[in-house]
């Protein structure tokens, strides 16, 4: 019972699937995932747009998804050359 709950929590965990330097590329990747039925959101995009010099310290724009969608998301992003394989 507890192990089932822990497993479900792992699948619902939010992970960073990719990082981008440019907002255009990040938005394109997010749009492709949404089009494929994979919910996602961008993290740190506002900071990197307002303060480009902080892009490196913040690690770029992060594309986040649920862990359970990772395999499909990687496939979509690789097919569109928006993630390195």
Residue frames relative to the residue before (quaternion, step in Angstrom):
aa qw qx qy qz dx dy dz
X 1.0000 0.0000 0.0000 0.0000 0.00 0.00 0.00
X 0.7011 0.4367 -0.2663 0.4968 3.59 0.79 -0.98
X 0.6496 0.5140 -0.3295 0.4530 3.59 0.95 -0.80
X 0.6130 0.5382 -0.3452 0.4641 3.62 1.09 -0.65
X 0.6558 0.5010 -0.3089 0.4727 3.58 0.98 -0.84
X 0.6464 0.5155 -0.3178 0.4642 3.58 0.99 -0.80
X 0.6416 0.5201 -0.3174 0.4659 3.57 1.00 -0.82
X 0.6480 0.5106 -0.3126 0.4708 3.59 0.99 -0.85
X 0.6325 0.5302 -0.3271 0.4602 3.58 1.04 -0.77
X 0.6329 0.5304 -0.3308 0.4569 3.59 1.02 -0.77
X 0.6668 0.5029 -0.3022 0.4595 3.59 0.95 -0.87
X 0.7136 0.4367 -0.2478 0.4885 3.58 1.10 -0.70
X 0.4328 0.7045 -0.4523 0.3344 3.58 1.29 0.02
X 0.3584 -0.7150 0.5595 0.2177 3.56 -1.05 0.80
X 0.0530 -0.8022 0.5945 -0.0146 3.56 -0.89 1.02
X 0.4379 -0.6338 0.5591 0.3064 3.55 -1.31 0.36
X 0.2243 -0.8073 0.5372 0.0972 3.58 -0.57 1.17
X 0.7966 -0.0558 0.0567 0.5992 3.59 1.15 -0.60
X 0.1992 -0.7476 0.6144 0.1545 3.55 -1.29 0.36
X 0.1427 -0.7973 0.5855 0.0342 3.54 -1.10 0.76
X 0.4394 -0.6753 0.5293 0.2659 3.55 -1.19 0.61
X 0.7756 0.3191 -0.1478 0.5242 3.59 1.02 -0.83
X 0.5166 -0.6590 0.4609 0.2940 3.57 -0.98 0.91
X 0.5989 0.5730 -0.3618 0.4266 3.60 1.06 -0.69
X 0.6769 0.4819 -0.2841 0.4784 3.56 0.90 -0.93
X 0.6436 0.5220 -0.3171 0.4612 3.59 0.98 -0.83
X 0.6680 0.4933 -0.2983 0.4706 3.59 0.95 -0.86
X 0.6190 0.5369 -0.3352 0.4651 3.58 1.03 -0.74
X 0.6655 0.4971 -0.2978 0.4704 3.58 0.89 -0.96
X 0.6569 0.5058 -0.3111 0.4646 3.58 0.91 -0.88
X 0.6500 0.5282 -0.3091 0.4506 3.57 0.96 -0.85
X 0.6464 0.5133 -0.3139 0.4692 3.58 1.00 -0.82
X 0.6487 0.5037 -0.3222 0.4709 3.58 0.99 -0.78
X 0.6534 0.5099 -0.3112 0.4650 3.57 0.90 -0.91
X 0.6355 0.5331 -0.3102 0.4645 3.58 1.03 -0.84
X 0.6995 0.4416 -0.2461 0.5051 3.57 1.16 -0.67
X 0.5733 -0.6263 0.3677 0.3793 3.59 1.26 0.16
X 0.5475 0.5913 -0.4022 0.4345 3.58 1.22 0.41
X 0.3267 -0.7566 0.5300 0.1998 3.60 -0.44 1.16
X 0.0844 0.7949 -0.5948 0.0851 3.57 -1.00 0.80
X 0.0772 -0.7735 0.6220 0.0941 3.53 -1.32 0.15
X 0.4117 -0.6902 0.5405 0.2488 3.54 -1.27 0.47
X 0.1624 -0.7728 0.6094 0.0706 3.53 -1.09 0.82
X 0.8358 0.1793 -0.1795 0.4870 3.58 -1.06 0.88
X 0.3887 0.7313 -0.4933 0.2658 3.63 1.14 0.29
X 0.6423 0.5273 -0.3351 0.4439 3.61 1.03 -0.70
X 0.6499 0.5192 -0.3178 0.4550 3.58 0.93 -0.89
X 0.7059 0.4615 -0.2773 0.4602 3.58 0.85 -0.93
X 0.6233 0.5124 -0.3457 0.4790 3.61 1.18 -0.44
X 0.7033 0.4616 -0.2650 0.4713 3.58 0.93 -0.90
X 0.8027 0.1321 -0.0263 0.5809 3.56 1.01 -0.88
X 0.1712 -0.8373 0.5104 0.0950 3.62 0.36 1.21
X 0.6159 0.5631 -0.3591 0.4177 3.59 1.09 -0.57
X 0.6659 0.4817 -0.2999 0.4843 3.59 1.27 -0.29
X 0.3478 0.7655 -0.4814 0.2475 3.59 1.26 0.11
X 0.6997 0.4713 -0.2768 0.4600 3.59 0.82 -0.95
X 0.6757 0.4847 -0.3267 0.4491 3.65 0.77 -0.86
X 0.7024 0.4383 -0.2682 0.4925 3.60 1.07 -0.66
X 0.4903 -0.6915 0.4153 0.3300 3.59 1.24 -0.15
X 0.6381 -0.5526 0.3291 0.4233 3.59 1.16 0.44
X 0.6428 -0.4831 0.4186 0.4222 3.52 -1.36 -0.21
X 0.2223 -0.8104 0.5348 0.0878 3.56 -0.65 1.13
X 0.2377 -0.7404 0.6156 0.1275 3.55 -0.98 0.98
X 0.0968 -0.8343 0.5426 -0.0105 3.57 -0.48 1.25
X 0.0024 -0.7777 0.6277 -0.0341 3.54 -1.12 0.83
X 0.5827 -0.5193 0.4665 0.4162 3.55 -1.35 -0.04
X 0.5991 -0.5935 0.4037 0.3547 3.58 -1.03 0.81
X 0.6418 0.5543 -0.3352 0.4105 3.62 0.94 -0.82
X 0.7013 0.4545 -0.2607 0.4833 3.62 1.20 -0.48
X 0.3888 0.7817 -0.4394 0.2113 3.59 1.29 -0.13
X 0.6720 0.5136 -0.3181 0.4284 3.60 0.77 -0.96
X 0.6867 0.4712 -0.2773 0.4791 3.57 0.89 -0.95
X 0.6430 0.5344 -0.3205 0.4453 3.58 0.99 -0.85
X 0.6389 0.5185 -0.3230 0.4676 3.58 0.94 -0.86
X 0.6418 0.5298 -0.3159 0.4557 3.57 0.95 -0.88
X 0.6634 0.5005 -0.3005 0.4681 3.61 0.89 -0.94
X 0.6996 0.4740 -0.2736 0.4595 3.58 0.85 -0.97
X 0.6395 0.5113 -0.3252 0.4732 3.61 1.02 -0.74
X 0.6421 0.5377 -0.3236 0.4404 3.59 0.95 -0.86
X 0.7506 0.3567 -0.1840 0.5249 3.56 1.16 -0.65
X 0.4461 -0.7366 0.4060 0.3059 3.55 1.35 0.35
X 0.4563 0.6697 -0.4581 0.3653 3.56 0.99 0.92
X 0.7265 0.2174 -0.2033 0.6194 3.53 1.30 0.37
X 0.4419 -0.6866 0.5012 0.2865 3.55 -1.03 0.72
X 0.3344 -0.7561 0.5319 0.1833 3.57 -0.97 0.89
